[in-house]
Amino acid sequence: MKKWVFFSLILCTVFVSIYLAPLYQNGVEVKNVEKDDKVTSTNIEKKEITKEQIYKGDLLLVNKDYPVQKGSIKSDIINLFQNKELISGYGILDRNLRLSKEIVYKFLKVVDAAEKDGVSHFLISSSYRDFDEQSELYQKMGSNYALPAGYSEHNLGLSLDIGSTQMKMEKAPEGKWIAQEVWKYGFVLRYPKNKTNITGIQYEPWHIRYVGLPHSAIMHKKKLTLEEYLDFLKENKEISINAEGKNYTVTYYEISKSRTIDVPVNQHYEISGNNVDGVIVTVHEE
């Protein structure tokens, strides 16, 4: 009898370990929020959301079907060469490179973390482009190598192309570190391997895009492109996440006209449109 109980406990332990392991891969736990799981609270307020909000934020989908809206472009675009105090731990290809100042600070955290791991030969080769620059590039390079003006992520100010001063990114330590670690800092490899049929863009180990945590963590764990991730949110409506030791709730709202949504009073939250049909509210639970 004692032996039967002993072996039963072992089997239960193994089963639980196997069942739970995928949830905690890379420090990320994701689960759907059922109605019974939602915590009701009086510490909420109503916030009006208009259709214009669909086109603002860090989770905007930009591809051949969903172009950049004028109001979507980051408002804090700066010239990197003219802000040399922000060029630390990486080089720039030319003095005309521009990028969102907020995203520069995010990238500095990436560079600092990589340097602590002994990886330190980063080079920004391309970043923000206005529509005129994108149009000129498209005419020069053609449709096989560039996108028309307004249909490139570079027109947003959230993306940058990262190189290595040592070798091609696919083989460089910088490229390998980016592929494995950059998600921890809110960035994703926007055009990964074997996803061209979804993104419409060939594999680019140098192109990173800021989406923020916990979204980058979920995309990395589940190997989702931005297209797939936004569909995942629409399908699940609301999910709870533990990423890097912090708890989040992510909720998708379809927006066809102005409406009000519930937001917390005493917790940090962010609202981003998807550039398609709705907004995503991300609550950081203290």
PyMOL commands that set and color helices and strands:
alter all, ss='L'
color gray80, all
select helices_A, chain A and resi 2-27+35-37+51-55+70-72+84-86+101-116+131-141+153-155+173-185+196-199+215-222+226-236
alter helices_A, ss='H'
color red, helices_A
select strands_A, chain A and resi 28-32+44-49+77-79+90-92+98-100+122-126+159-164+187-189+207-210+238-243+246-254+259-264+268-273+278-285
alter strands_A, ss='S'
color yellow, strands_A
deselect
rebuild
show_as cartoon
